[in-house]
Amino acid sequence: MLLGALPPTNKCVGGQMLIKIYLFGGRFFVRNEVKMKVENGKFYFIKDEFFDIFKGYKLMENKENGNKRPCYFCFNDPENEKIIWFVPISSKVDKYKTIYESKKKTRKKVYNFVFGKVLGKEKAFLIQNIFPTTEEYIESKYQNKKQDVEIAETLKNEIIETSMNVIKLAKKGINIPFYDIIEMKNILSKGEIT
C-alpha cells in the first residue's frame, strides 16, 4: 500500500527523483524512482524491455558485444507529449553514405539519413530506423565525462525536420522505416502494451 510520495526534486542527474513510501506486511519501505526528463536534441539509451515488447517489428538490436548500442538522438512528438522519437546513430558513415548516394540517383529527396558530427566524429543519423517510445523505456542519458553530449543547433534542426517529414509520409502510408511507426505510436499512446 502506497502511504505517500514526496514531490520530485531536481537533485537527480537527467531526471527527477520521486520517493515513495510503502507499507507492506507491517513494515515501511522507501522506494526511489527516477523519472527521466527527456530533452530535445539529447542522446539516450533505451531499455531492453522495449525491444522485447516490439520484437516483431525488427528494430535495431539494443546491444552489440556486451556494449550499450546504439545511443539515440531524441525529440518530443509535437502532437502527443507522451511520445518521444528515437533516431539511432551509427559510426558506419561510409556504408550509409554509399546507400545515400545510390538512393539520391533515383529520388529527389532522400530522407533515410542525416550526417553530422558527434563528439568531433562524423556519424550517420539513421532516420530510416526512427521509432517512437515513452519515458518509461528510457534507460539513461548518454553523457561524455559527465556532460551531456551536444551537437550543433543546425544539425539538431535538420535531424528533427527530416524525421518529421518521414513521420508525415508514414501517416500517408509511405513508410521509409522498415516497420509501421504510426502503428507503434498508436500502441504506445493508448497504452495497449501487453
Backbone as a printed PyTorch tensor [residue, N CA C, xyz], in Angstrom:
tensor([[[  0.8490,  -1.1670,   0.0000],
         [  0.0000,   0.0000,   0.0000],
         [  0.8980,   1.2340,   0.0000]],

        [[  0.6550,   2.1480,  -0.9530],
         [  1.3980,   3.3890,  -1.0310],
         [  0.8550,   4.3420,   0.0250]],

        [[  1.7350,   4.7800,   0.9420],
         [  1.3220,   5.6900,   2.0030],
         [  1.4960,   7.1510,   1.6200]],

        [[  2.4970,   7.4360,   0.8490],
         [  2.7290,   8.8250,   0.4760],
         [  3.8810,   8.9250,  -0.4880]],

        [[  3.9770,  10.0650,  -1.0980],
         [  5.0750,  10.3090,  -2.0270],
         [  5.5690,  11.7310,  -1.8200]],

        [[  6.8720,  11.8560,  -1.7670],
         [  7.4640,  13.1790,  -1.6720],
         [  7.5480,  13.7520,  -3.0790]],

        [[  7.4080,  15.0650,  -3.2190],
         [  7.4320,  15.6570,  -4.5610],
         [  8.7800,  15.4680,  -5.2370]],

        [[  8.7770,  15.4660,  -6.5650],
         [ 10.0260,  15.3330,  -7.3000],
         [ 10.9620,  16.4940,  -6.9950]],

        [[ 12.2440,  16.2140,  -7.0680],
         [ 13.2510,  17.2580,  -6.8940],
         [ 14.1180,  17.2890,  -8.1390]],

        [[ 14.9540,  18.2810,  -8.2290],
         [ 15.8660,  18.3760,  -9.3650],
         [ 17.2760,  17.9560,  -8.9660]],

        [[ 17.4150,  17.1190,  -7.9600],
         [ 18.7260,  16.7090,  -7.4810],
         [ 19.1690,  15.3830,  -8.0910]],

        [[ 18.5750,  15.0140,  -9.1870],
         [ 18.9120,  13.7600,  -9.8440],
         [ 19.3620,  14.0880, -11.2650]],

        [[ 20.5380,  13.6360, -11.6530],
         [ 21.0600,  13.9220, -12.9890],
         [ 20.1710,  13.2720, -14.0380]],

        [[ 19.7440,  14.0630, -14.9950],
         [ 18.9810,  13.5360, -16.1260],
         [ 17.5200,  13.2780, -15.8370]],

        [[ 17.0270,  13.6450, -14.6950],
         [ 15.6260,  13.3940, -14.4050],
         [ 15.2310,  13.9390, -13.0580]],

        [[ 14.1230,  13.4360, -12.5320],
         [ 13.6480,  13.8620, -11.2300],
         [ 13.5320,  12.6450, -10.3250]],

        [[ 13.8790,  12.8280,  -9.0490],
         [ 13.7940,  11.7430,  -8.0770],
         [ 12.4480,  11.8410,  -7.3650]],

        [[ 11.7270,  10.7510,  -7.3550],
         [ 10.4630,  10.6760,  -6.6460],
         [ 10.6160,   9.5990,  -5.5760]],

        [[ 10.3410,   9.9540,  -4.3370],
         [ 10.4730,   8.9950,  -3.2410],
         [  9.0780,   8.5630,  -2.8180]],

        [[  8.8190,   7.2460,  -2.8640],
         [  7.5250,   6.7080,  -2.4600],
         [  7.7110,   5.8690,  -1.2080]],

        [[  6.7390,   5.9620,  -0.2980],
         [  6.7920,   5.2110,   0.9510],
         [  5.6500,   4.2020,   0.9380]],

        [[  5.9990,   2.9240,   1.1210],
         [  5.0210,   1.8480,   1.0710],
         [  4.9310,   1.1630,   2.4390]],

        [[  3.7540,   0.6250,   2.7390],
         [  3.5600,  -0.2060,   3.9220],
         [  3.2120,  -1.5930,   3.4140]],

        [[  4.0330,  -2.5870,   3.7830],
         [  3.8060,  -3.9480,   3.3360],
         [  4.1340,  -4.8850,   4.4910]],

        [[  3.1850,  -5.6920,   4.8890],
         [  3.4070,  -6.6510,   5.9710],
         [  3.8330,  -5.9910,   7.2740]],

        [[  3.2840,  -4.8300,   7.5710],
         [  3.6000,  -4.1390,   8.8130],
         [  4.9390,  -3.4210,   8.8060]],

        [[  5.6290,  -3.4180,   7.6630],
         [  6.9310,  -2.7480,   7.5630],
         [  6.8730,  -1.6290,   6.5320]],

        [[  7.6380,  -0.5880,   6.7580],
         [  7.7310,   0.5240,   5.8140],
         [  8.8740,   0.2820,   4.8350]],

        [[  8.6250,   0.6070,   3.5840],
         [  9.6480,   0.5150,   2.5500],
         [  9.6950,   1.8510,   1.8150]],

        [[ 10.8900,   2.2980,   1.5500],
         [ 11.0810,   3.5320,   0.7930],
         [ 11.6350,   3.1390,  -0.5700]],

        [[ 11.0260,   3.6890,  -1.6060],
         [ 11.4740,   3.3680,  -2.9570],
         [ 11.7490,   4.6730,  -3.7050]],

        [[ 12.9610,   4.7840,  -4.1870],
         [ 13.3290,   5.9410,  -5.0080],
         [ 13.0510,   5.5950,  -6.4620]],

        [[ 12.3440,   6.4550,  -7.1370],
         [ 12.0780,   6.2500,  -8.5500],
         [ 12.5740,   7.4710,  -9.3030]],

        [[ 13.3100,   7.2340, -10.3610],
         [ 13.8070,   8.3310, -11.1670],
         [ 12.9140,   8.4600, -12.3940]],

        [[ 12.3810,   9.6390, -12.5740],
         [ 11.5910,   9.9190, -13.7690],
         [ 12.4990,  10.6780, -14.7210]],

        [[ 12.7660,  10.0670, -15.8600],
         [ 13.6610,  10.6550, -16.8380],
         [ 12.9920,  11.8590, -17.4960]],

        [[ 13.6920,  12.9560, -17.5460],
         [ 13.2080,  14.1430, -18.2410],
         [ 13.9420,  14.2070, -19.5780]],

        [[ 13.2250,  13.9810, -20.6470],
         [ 13.8310,  13.9360, -21.9670],
         [ 13.9320,  15.3470, -22.5380]],

        [[ 15.1140,  15.6660, -23.0410],
         [ 15.3500,  16.9730, -23.6410],
         [ 15.5370,  16.7920, -25.1480]],

        [[ 14.8470,  17.6240, -25.9130],
         [ 15.0030,  17.5800, -27.3660],
         [ 16.4610,  17.7350, -27.7550]],

        [[ 16.8910,  16.8990, -28.6890],
         [ 18.2430,  17.0250, -29.2220],
         [ 19.3260,  16.4130, -28.3770]],

        [[ 18.9650,  15.6820, -27.3270],
         [ 19.9520,  14.9870, -26.4930],
         [ 19.9640,  13.5100, -26.8890]],

        [[ 20.9030,  12.7810, -26.3270],
         [ 21.0800,  11.3710, -26.6690],
         [ 20.7690,  10.4910, -25.4640]],

        [[ 20.0930,   9.3640, -25.7230],
         [ 19.6680,   8.4590, -24.6590],
         [ 19.8560,   7.0100, -25.0790]],

        [[ 19.8990,   6.1350, -24.0670],
         [ 19.8620,   4.6970, -24.2760],
         [ 18.4700,   4.2090, -23.9090]],

        [[ 18.0550,   3.1210, -24.5200],
         [ 16.7180,   2.5920, -24.2740],
         [ 16.8270,   1.2280, -23.5870]],

        [[ 15.8430,   0.9070, -22.7750],
         [ 15.8310,  -0.3590, -22.0400],
         [ 15.5710,  -1.5320, -22.9820]],

        [[ 16.1560,  -2.6830, -22.6440],
         [ 15.9410,  -3.9090, -23.4180],
         [ 14.4610,  -4.2800, -23.4670]],

        [[ 13.7490,  -3.9870, -22.4010],
         [ 12.3220,  -4.3180, -22.2950],
         [ 11.5260,  -3.7940, -23.4960]],

        [[ 11.8770,  -2.6040, -23.9810],
         [ 11.1840,  -2.0240, -25.1230],
         [ 11.3250,  -2.9220, -26.3500]],

        [[ 12.5360,  -3.4140, -26.5870],
         [ 12.7950,  -4.2610, -27.7490],
         [ 12.1200,  -5.6160, -27.6160]],

        [[ 11.9650,  -6.0880, -26.3870],
         [ 11.2280,  -7.3400, -26.1510],
         [  9.7610,  -7.1660, -26.5210]],

        [[  9.1840,  -6.0260, -26.1750],
         [  7.7740,  -5.7600, -26.4630],
         [  7.5260,  -5.6430, -27.9640]],

        [[  8.4390,  -4.9830, -28.6680],
         [  8.2620,  -4.7470, -30.0980],
         [  9.1810,  -5.6290, -30.9490]],

        [[  9.4580,  -6.8480, -30.4800],
         [ 10.4080,  -7.7070, -31.2070],
         [  9.9400,  -8.0810, -32.6070]],

        [[  8.6450,  -8.1160, -32.8510],
         [  8.1410,  -8.4360, -34.1880],
         [  8.3400,  -7.3210, -35.2000]],

        [[  8.8060,  -6.1600, -34.7530],
         [  8.9730,  -5.0140, -35.6450],
         [ 10.3640,  -4.9410, -36.2750]],

        [[ 11.2470,  -5.8230, -35.8780],
         [ 12.6110,  -5.8930, -36.4250],
         [ 13.3770,  -4.5720, -36.2590]],

        [[ 13.3120,  -4.0330, -35.0400],
         [ 14.0770,  -2.8360, -34.7090],
         [ 15.5520,  -3.1960, -34.6000]],

        [[ 16.4260,  -2.1970, -34.6580],
         [ 17.8610,  -2.4500, -34.4910],
         [ 18.1080,  -3.0730, -33.1220]],

        [[ 19.1070,  -3.9410, -33.0570],
         [ 19.4630,  -4.5620, -31.7850],
         [ 19.9400,  -3.5010, -30.7950]],

        [[ 19.6300,  -3.7060, -29.5220],
         [ 19.9940,  -2.7440, -28.4910],
         [ 21.4450,  -2.8820, -28.0540]],

        [[ 21.9980,  -4.0760, -28.1730],
         [ 23.3590,  -4.2910, -27.6920],
         [ 24.1620,  -5.0350, -28.7330]],

        [[ 25.4560,  -4.7860, -28.6900],
         [ 26.3720,  -5.4830, -29.5690],
         [ 27.6380,  -5.7480, -28.7840]],

        [[ 28.0430,  -6.9830, -28.7030],
         [ 29.2550,  -7.3770, -27.9800],
         [ 29.2710,  -6.9020, -26.5270]],

        [[ 28.1030,  -6.9110, -25.8790],
         [ 28.0250,  -6.5420, -24.4740],
         [ 28.0070,  -5.0480, -24.2070]],

        [[ 28.1090,  -4.2330, -25.2350],
         [ 28.0880,  -2.7750, -25.0640],
         [ 26.6920,  -2.2370, -25.3070]],

        [[ 26.3730,  -1.1330, -24.6150],
         [ 25.1120,  -0.4360, -24.8810],
         [ 25.2480,   0.2110, -26.2440]],

        [[ 24.4360,  -0.1980, -27.1860],
         [ 24.4740,   0.3920, -28.5030],
         [ 23.1260,   0.2380, -29.1270]],

        [[ 22.7380,   1.0510, -30.0010],
         [ 23.3120,   2.3710, -30.1790],
         [ 22.7020,   3.3550, -29.1940]],

        [[ 23.2510,   4.5460, -29.1380],
         [ 22.5470,   5.5940, -28.4160],
         [ 21.6590,   6.2760, -29.4430]],

        [[ 20.6870,   7.0040, -28.9740],
         [ 19.6830,   7.5710, -29.8620],
         [ 19.5630,   9.0720, -29.6610]],

        [[ 19.4050,   9.7720, -30.7640],
         [ 19.0470,  11.1850, -30.7530],
         [ 17.5450,  11.2210, -30.5150]],

        [[ 17.0850,  12.0590, -29.5890],
         [ 15.6630,  12.0580, -29.2270],
         [ 15.0290,  13.4340, -29.3610]],

        [[ 13.7330,  13.4050, -29.6790],
         [ 12.9440,  14.6320, -29.6580],
         [ 11.5030,  14.2750, -29.3500]],

        [[ 10.8070,  15.2280, -28.7630],
         [  9.4240,  15.0100, -28.3440],
         [  8.4730,  15.1640, -29.5240]],

        [[  7.4220,  14.3620, -29.5170],
         [  6.3940,  14.4340, -30.5480],
         [  5.5880,  15.7170, -30.3540]],

        [[  5.4000,  16.5130, -31.4110],
         [  4.6550,  17.7600, -31.2470],
         [  3.1540,  17.5650, -31.0190]],

        [[  2.6200,  16.3800, -31.3340],
         [  1.1880,  16.1140, -31.1830],
         [  0.8200,  15.4200, -29.8880]],

        [[  1.7560,  14.6610, -29.3140],
         [  1.4620,  13.8420, -28.1430],
         [  2.6480,  13.9160, -27.1870]],

        [[  2.4700,  14.5720, -26.0500],
         [  3.5810,  14.7790, -25.1130],
         [  4.1380,  13.4930, -24.5160]],

        [[  3.3940,  12.3790, -24.5860],
         [  3.8900,  11.1010, -24.0570],
         [  4.8990,  10.4320, -24.9980]],

        [[  4.8520,  10.7930, -26.2700],
         [  5.6770,  10.1150, -27.2750],
         [  7.0030,  10.8420, -27.4810]],

        [[  8.0650,  10.0450, -27.5300],
         [  9.4090,  10.5420, -27.7970],
         [  9.9330,   9.7620, -29.0000]],

        [[ 10.4670,  10.4690, -29.9740],
         [ 11.0140,   9.8210, -31.1720],
         [ 12.4970,   9.5730, -30.9830]],

        [[ 12.9340,   8.3650, -31.3210],
         [ 14.3200,   7.9350, -31.1740],
         [ 14.9250,   7.6940, -32.5590]],

        [[ 16.0670,   8.3280, -32.8140],
         [ 16.7960,   8.1480, -34.0700],
         [ 18.1600,   7.5570, -33.7150]],

        [[ 18.4480,   6.3220, -34.1640],
         [ 19.7600,   5.7330, -33.8640],
         [ 20.8800,   6.4530, -34.6130]],

        [[ 22.0660,   6.4290, -34.0190],
         [ 23.2400,   6.9650, -34.7160],
         [ 24.2260,   5.8270, -34.9280]],

        [[ 25.0330,   5.9810, -35.9720],
         [ 25.9930,   4.9390, -36.3110],
         [ 27.3300,   5.5600, -36.7010]],

        [[ 28.3940,   4.8320, -36.4150],
         [ 29.7330,   5.2640, -36.8260],
         [ 30.0770,   4.7230, -38.2170]],

        [[ 29.2100,   3.9160, -38.8100],
         [ 29.4590,   3.3260, -40.1320],
         [ 29.0570,   4.3250, -41.2270]],

        [[ 29.6960,   5.4760, -41.2090],
         [ 29.3420,   6.5880, -42.0920],
         [ 29.5390,   6.2180, -43.5610]],

        [[ 30.6460,   5.5940, -43.8990],
         [ 30.9040,   5.2430, -45.3060],
         [ 29.8170,   4.3290, -45.8580]],

        [[ 29.4020,   3.3510, -45.0840],
         [ 28.3420,   2.4270, -45.5030],
         [ 27.0610,   3.2020, -45.8340]],

        [[ 26.6530,   4.1000, -44.9360],
         [ 25.3940,   4.8070, -45.1300],
         [ 25.4990,   5.9250, -46.1750]],

        [[ 26.6810,   6.4970, -46.3470],
         [ 26.8570,   7.4930, -47.4150],
         [ 26.7550,   6.8270, -48.7840]],

        [[ 27.2620,   5.5970, -48.9070],
         [ 27.1480,   4.8520, -50.1610],
         [ 25.6840,   4.5850, -50.4840]],

        [[ 24.9120,   4.1690, -49.4900],
         [ 23.4760,   3.9180, -49.6770],
         [ 22.7680,   5.2240, -50.0250]],

        [[ 23.1370,   6.2950, -49.3350],
         [ 22.5380,   7.6160, -49.5740],
         [ 22.7720,   8.0550, -51.0260]],

        [[ 24.0070,   7.9570, -51.4830],
         [ 24.3490,   8.3680, -52.8560],
         [ 23.6140,   7.5210, -53.8790]],

        [[ 23.4700,   6.2360, -53.5970],
         [ 22.7370,   5.3430, -54.5010],
         [ 21.2680,   5.7540, -54.6020]],

        [[ 20.6460,   6.0460, -53.4680],
         [ 19.2380,   6.4620, -53.4490],
         [ 19.0500,   7.8270, -54.1090]],

        [[ 20.0410,   8.6920, -53.9590],
         [ 19.9660,  10.0450, -54.4950],
         [ 19.8760,  10.0450, -56.0300]],

        [[ 20.4000,   9.0100, -56.6650],
         [ 20.3780,   8.9000, -58.1240],
         [ 18.9610,   8.7070, -58.6630]],

        [[ 18.0740,   8.1250, -57.8370],
         [ 16.7150,   7.8130, -58.3010],
         [ 15.6220,   8.6260, -57.6100]],

        [[ 15.9790,   9.4380, -56.6360],
         [ 14.9720,  10.2010, -55.8800],
         [ 15.3540,  11.6700, -55.7920]],

        [[ 14.3160,  12.5140, -55.7060],
         [ 14.5590,  13.9480, -55.4990],
         [ 15.1410,  14.1970, -54.1140]],

        [[ 14.4910,  13.6110, -53.1280],
         [ 14.8680,  13.8360, -51.7320],
         [ 15.0690,  12.4860, -51.0430]],

        [[ 16.1570,  12.3600, -50.3150],
         [ 16.4500,  11.1370, -49.5640],
         [ 16.2970,  11.4580, -48.0790]],

        [[ 15.3260,  10.8140, -47.4460],
         [ 15.0370,  11.0680, -46.0340],
         [ 15.6650,  10.0330, -45.0910]],

        [[ 16.3750,   9.0600, -45.6250],
         [ 16.8580,   7.9420, -44.8180],
         [ 17.9330,   8.3190, -43.8030]],

        [[ 18.7730,   9.3010, -44.1480],
         [ 19.9320,   9.5990, -43.3100],
         [ 20.1780,  11.1030, -43.2110]],

        [[ 20.8180,  11.4770, -42.1020],
         [ 21.4070,  12.8040, -41.9380],
         [ 22.8110,  12.5340, -41.4070]],

        [[ 23.7780,  13.2970, -41.8760],
         [ 25.1680,  13.1080, -41.4480],
         [ 25.6450,  14.3400, -40.6970]],

        [[ 26.4110,  14.1050, -39.6280],
         [ 26.9230,  15.2250, -38.8460],
         [ 27.8600,  14.7550, -37.7560]],

        [[ 28.4820,  15.7060, -37.0960],
         [ 29.4940,  15.3960, -36.0790],
         [ 28.8920,  15.2680, -34.6840]],

        [[ 29.3480,  14.2110, -33.9830],
         [ 29.0300,  13.9840, -32.5730],
         [ 30.3670,  13.7470, -31.8770]],

        [[ 30.6560,  14.5480, -30.8840],
         [ 31.9340,  14.4770, -30.1660],
         [ 33.1180,  14.5460, -31.1400]],

        [[ 32.9810,  15.4030, -32.1620],
         [ 34.0650,  15.6320, -33.1210],
         [ 34.2250,  14.5780, -34.1980]],

        [[ 33.3670,  13.5610, -34.2000],
         [ 33.4770,  12.4980, -35.1980],
         [ 32.2170,  12.4330, -36.0480]],

        [[ 32.4030,  12.1730, -37.3340],
         [ 31.2900,  12.0620, -38.2660],
         [ 30.4260,  10.8490, -37.9070]],

        [[ 29.1160,  11.0480, -37.8870],
         [ 28.1540,   9.9820, -37.5840],
         [ 27.0210,  10.0210, -38.6000]],

        [[ 26.3620,   8.8840, -38.7230],
         [ 25.1660,   8.7880, -39.5560],
         [ 23.9590,   8.6940, -38.6240]],

        [[ 23.0030,   9.5870, -38.8160],
         [ 21.7450,   9.5390, -38.0750],
         [ 20.7740,   8.7600, -38.9480]],

        [[ 20.3420,   7.6050, -38.4570],
         [ 19.5620,   6.6550, -39.2540],
         [ 18.0690,   6.9500, -39.1430]],

        [[ 17.6240,   7.9310, -39.9160],
         [ 16.2140,   8.3160, -39.8960],
         [ 15.3530,   7.1350, -40.3440]],

        [[ 15.8840,   6.2910, -41.2140],
         [ 15.1470,   5.1200, -41.6840],
         [ 14.8630,   4.1190, -40.5610]],

        [[ 15.5200,   4.2880, -39.4330],
         [ 15.3190,   3.4050, -38.2840],
         [ 14.6640,   4.1220, -37.1040]],

        [[ 14.0260,   5.2490, -37.3570],
         [ 13.3370,   6.0110, -36.3120],
         [ 12.2040,   5.1790, -35.7100]],

        [[ 11.9390,   5.3930, -34.4380],
         [ 10.7780,   4.7500, -33.8090],
         [ 10.3350,   5.5840, -32.6030]],

        [[  9.0580,   5.4320, -32.2310],
         [  8.5490,   6.1420, -31.0540],
         [  8.6900,   5.2950, -29.7970]],

        [[  8.7540,   5.9590, -28.6630],
         [  8.7050,   5.2720, -27.3790],
         [  8.1670,   6.2520, -26.3340]],

        [[  8.1900,   5.8420, -25.0820],
         [  7.7500,   6.6930, -23.9790],
         [  8.8420,   6.7140, -22.9090]],

        [[  8.7270,   7.6600, -21.9710],
         [  9.7500,   7.8490, -20.9380],
         [ 10.0670,   6.5780, -20.1540]],

        [[  9.0580,   5.7420, -19.9280],
         [  9.2870,   4.5590, -19.0860],
         [ 10.3050,   3.5860, -19.6740]],

        [[ 10.5830,   3.6850, -20.9740],
         [ 11.5290,   2.7710, -21.6120],
         [ 12.9190,   3.3730, -21.7850]],

        [[ 13.1330,   4.5640, -21.2720],
         [ 14.4390,   5.1910, -21.3720],
         [ 15.3040,   4.7160, -20.2170]],

        [[ 16.4830,   4.2120, -20.5540],
         [ 17.3960,   3.7040, -19.5310],
         [ 18.2480,   4.8170, -18.9290]],

        [[ 18.9100,   5.6000, -19.7800],
         [ 19.7840,   6.6530, -19.2680],
         [ 20.1560,   7.6210, -20.3870]],

        [[ 20.6640,   8.7580, -19.9560],
         [ 21.1430,   9.7680, -20.9020],
         [ 22.5800,   9.4230, -21.2760]],

        [[ 22.9200,   9.6620, -22.5320],
         [ 24.2940,   9.4620, -22.9960],
         [ 25.1010,  10.7010, -22.6510]],

        [[ 26.1390,  10.5050, -21.8530],
         [ 26.9970,  11.6140, -21.4530],
         [ 28.4450,  11.2520, -21.7240]],

        [[ 29.2630,  12.2770, -21.8760],
         [ 30.6950,  12.1130, -22.0530],
         [ 31.3730,  12.9270, -20.9580]],

        [[ 32.1280,  12.2630, -20.1180],
         [ 32.7940,  12.9140, -18.9830],
         [ 31.7870,  13.6700, -18.1170]],

        [[ 30.6540,  13.0250, -17.8570],
         [ 29.5670,  13.5320, -17.0170],
         [ 28.9140,  14.8060, -17.5700]],

        [[ 29.0820,  15.0400, -18.8450],
         [ 28.4620,  16.1860, -19.5090],
         [ 27.5550,  15.6700, -20.6210]],

        [[ 26.4130,  16.3340, -20.8050],
         [ 25.5260,  15.9680, -21.9060],
         [ 26.2690,  16.1340, -23.2220]],

        [[ 26.0410,  15.2020, -24.1240],
         [ 26.6300,  15.2990, -25.4540],
         [ 25.8010,  16.2940, -26.2520]],

        [[ 26.4620,  17.2710, -26.8250],
         [ 25.7910,  18.3300, -27.5840],
         [ 26.1710,  18.2370, -29.0530]],

        [[ 25.2530,  18.6510, -29.9100],
         [ 25.5580,  18.7840, -31.3310],
         [ 25.1150,  20.1710, -31.7800]],

        [[ 25.5740,  20.5710, -32.9490],
         [ 25.2390,  21.9000, -33.4670],
         [ 23.7220,  22.0420, -33.6180]],

        [[ 23.2340,  23.2270, -33.3340],
         [ 21.7940,  23.5110, -33.4320],
         [ 21.2750,  23.2670, -34.8510]],

        [[ 22.0710,  23.6100, -35.8470],
         [ 21.6440,  23.3800, -37.2400],
         [ 21.4850,  21.8950, -37.5300]],

        [[ 22.3610,  21.0700, -36.9640],
         [ 22.2570,  19.6210, -37.1450],
         [ 21.0160,  19.0910, -36.4350]],

        [[ 20.7710,  19.5430, -35.2050],
         [ 19.5510,  19.1480, -34.4770],
         [ 18.3180,  19.4360, -35.3150]],

        [[ 18.2530,  20.6630, -35.8380],
         [ 17.0840,  21.0640, -36.6290],
         [ 16.9280,  20.2240, -37.8880]],

        [[ 18.0420,  19.9090, -38.5460],
         [ 17.9880,  19.0830, -39.7520],
         [ 17.4740,  17.6760, -39.4410]],

        [[ 17.9400,  17.1010, -38.3360],
         [ 17.5000,  15.7500, -37.9500],
         [ 16.0100,  15.7560, -37.6300]],

        [[ 15.5610,  16.7320, -36.8480],
         [ 14.1470,  16.7950, -36.4670],
         [ 13.2760,  17.0580, -37.6930]],

        [[ 13.6840,  17.9790, -38.5500],
         [ 12.9040,  18.2930, -39.7520],
         [ 12.8050,  17.0840, -40.6840]],

        [[ 13.9170,  16.4050, -40.9000],
         [ 13.9150,  15.2110, -41.7570],
         [ 13.0510,  14.1180, -41.1320]],

        [[ 13.1770,  13.9350, -39.8290],
         [ 12.3750,  12.9290, -39.1230],
         [ 10.8830,  13.2430, -39.2210]],

        [[ 10.5270,  14.5120, -39.0510],
         [  9.1130,  14.9010, -39.1420],
         [  8.5700,  14.6490, -40.5490]],

        [[  9.3890,  14.8480, -41.5760],
         [  8.9650,  14.5250, -42.9400],
         [  8.6990,  13.0310, -43.0910]],

        [[  9.5500,  12.2070, -42.4760],
         [  9.3570,  10.7480, -42.5140],
         [  8.0770,  10.3590, -41.7840]],

        [[  7.8040,  10.9960, -40.6590],
         [  6.5780,  10.7140, -39.8920],
         [  5.3510,  11.1330, -40.6980]],

        [[  5.4030,  12.2970, -41.3370],
         [  4.2850,  12.7530, -42.1890],
         [  4.0390,  11.7880, -43.3420]],

        [[  5.1040,  11.3180, -43.9710],
         [  4.9600,  10.3360, -45.0560],
         [  4.3410,   9.0390, -44.5390]],

        [[  4.7720,   8.6090, -43.3500],
         [  4.2290,   7.3720, -42.7560],
         [  2.7290,   7.5020, -42.5040]],

        [[  2.2810,   8.6860, -42.1050],
         [  0.8430,   8.9190, -41.8920],
         [  0.0600,   8.7730, -43.1880]],

        [[  0.7330,   9.0100, -44.3120],
         [  0.1000,   8.8630, -45.6300],
         [  0.2660,   7.4450, -46.1870]],

        [[  0.9010,   6.5680, -45.3940],
         [  1.0870,   5.1850, -45.8260],
         [  2.3850,   4.9450, -46.5790]],

        [[  3.2600,   5.9410, -46.6160],
         [  4.5620,   5.7950, -47.2870],
         [  5.6130,   5.6000, -46.2010]],

        [[  6.0670,   4.3580, -46.0500],
         [  6.9900,   4.0340, -44.9600],
         [  8.4350,   4.0220, -45.4320]],

        [[  9.2300,   4.9040, -44.8620],
         [ 10.6760,   4.8600, -45.0710],
         [ 11.2920,   3.9100, -44.0390]],

        [[ 10.8370,   3.9630, -42.7780],
         [ 11.3150,   2.9370, -41.8380],
         [ 10.8510,   1.5480, -42.2900]],

        [[ 11.4950,   0.5360, -41.7610],
         [ 11.2270,  -0.8430, -42.1630],
         [ 10.0360,  -1.4500, -41.4210]],

        [[  9.3030,  -0.6400, -40.6910],
         [  8.1800,  -1.0930, -39.8620],
         [  7.1900,   0.0590, -39.7640]],

        [[  6.0380,  -0.2090, -39.2010],
         [  4.9600,   0.7770, -39.1430],
         [  5.0980,   1.6360, -37.8840]],

        [[  5.7080,   2.8130, -38.0300],
         [  5.9410,   3.6840, -36.8740],
         [  4.6570,   4.3140, -36.3560]],

        [[  3.6800,   4.4750, -37.2140],
         [  2.4040,   5.0510, -36.7780],
         [  1.6410,   4.0390, -35.9330]],

        [[  1.6860,   2.7750, -36.3190],
         [  1.0660,   1.7250, -35.5010],
         [  1.7410,   1.6580, -34.1280]],

        [[  3.0700,   1.7390, -34.1050],
         [  3.7970,   1.7200, -32.8280],
         [  3.3860,   2.9100, -31.9630]],

        [[  3.3020,   4.0920, -32.5700],
         [  2.9040,   5.2940, -31.8440],
         [  1.5040,   5.1270, -31.2530]],

        [[  0.5760,   4.5690, -32.0320],
         [ -0.7940,   4.3640, -31.5460],
         [ -0.8350,   3.3790, -30.3830]],

        [[ -0.0560,   2.3110, -30.4620],
         [  0.0070,   1.3280, -29.3700],
         [  0.5340,   1.9980, -28.1000]],

        [[  1.6050,   2.7670, -28.2260],
         [  2.1870,   3.4530, -27.0620],
         [  1.2510,   4.5250, -26.5150]],

        [[  0.5730,   5.2430, -27.4020],
         [ -0.3380,   6.3250, -26.9920],
         [ -1.5220,   5.7850, -26.1970]],

        [[ -2.0250,   4.6290, -26.6250],
         [ -3.1990,   4.0400, -25.9730],
         [ -2.8350,   3.1630, -24.7940]],

        [[ -1.5360,   2.9210, -24.6000],
         [ -1.1080,   2.0570, -23.5020],
         [ -1.5260,   0.6120, -23.6940]],

        [[ -1.5550,   0.1570, -24.9500],
         [ -2.0210,  -1.1990, -25.2680],
         [ -0.9140,  -2.2330, -25.2170]],

        [[  0.1350,  -1.9640, -24.4990],
         [  1.2790,  -2.8750, -24.4550],
         [  0.9660,  -4.0480, -23.5350]],

        [[  1.2520,  -5.2470, -24.0420],
         [  0.9840,  -6.4570, -23.2360],
         [  2.2720,  -7.0740, -22.7630]]])
